[in-house]
């Protein structure tokens, strides 16, 4: 699967990505975006990938992103965070990820179109199938 590489505040909030990060790292972002209008434009680059999950019917997705952390002395550091979310494959979170974060490449669409074309080209006569079944029995 190919995922987007940029997410906004609403996606961060829905997926609870900041919930597992200590507040001392998130504090500078919260202080920069004090009112709701600031959060509309807030987004950052993220690397999203599927992770193997041991549980049946469950999915896991890994989010890797960097945040600019301002220290009390005014310097800025980049810190990388990795958050892994596990969720049921039929849950609202799975639907949200599939509908809002997943996108198809043009190459994937072309491959699917070619596969559909190949499937359409198969013209089988019912009599041929019956005769093959008779030979097998």
C-alpha angles and dihedrals in degrees: 000000000000119000135193116265097214128061132182133219095268091057091046090051095046093049093042091229094158094049093082095046119088112255093237087072096043094044096083091053092049091049091051093051103046099153131045094251090063091055092057091069095038114113138132142191118273137177112222124191139161118252128202113259124204096210122085115249092009129114132203128203126189121214117196119185143152125232128196106236119200115208126212089257093058100254121130125225131181114228124188120222129192119199121182117198121196118198141160113270092236097043126114089252090058090050091048093051092047095047101038109026105031121081133172122239118228088245091056091049091050091050091050090049090051091049091051091049091052091050091051093051092062108100112181125181115221091225090058091054092049093050092049090050090050090053092051094052 
